[in-house]
Amino acid sequence: MKERKNTLVYKRQELIEGLSEEVVAIGIFDVLTPGGIKEATKKLVGNSPIETGYSLLKVHLIPNLIELNEKVKEKKVKVVPSDKVLPFLDARERALKEKNPYEILKANGYIKLGL
């Protein structure tokens, strides 16, 4: 029984390594690291029956990785304005609501006379 368990563990490890190396070699996941791809592969192989074929696992893995890649891209794209920019943006909003935005921006020190 122990030998059978070791064989199943070895087979899963082979599937994980083979699939992750093959998907990394494709090179379409520009944001994911090889470690991240291997973790997603490990999760998929761990949740699927041992009898699942290699090509079927690959068919399920690639869409999962595309979705994961997009999620990571979205997280990286979100830009948080710095503390230096926020006061200027607030002054700008107030200035746009007022009739004379120049005076408000000048009063806050964002516009200076350069003569």
Buried (B, 14 or more C-beta within 10 A) or exposed (E): EEEEEEEEEEEBEEBBBBBBEBBBEEEEBEBBEEEBBBBBBBEBBEEBEEEBEEEEBBEBBBEEBEEBBEEBEEEEEEEEEEEEEEEBEEBBEEBEEEEEBEEBBBEBEEBEEEE
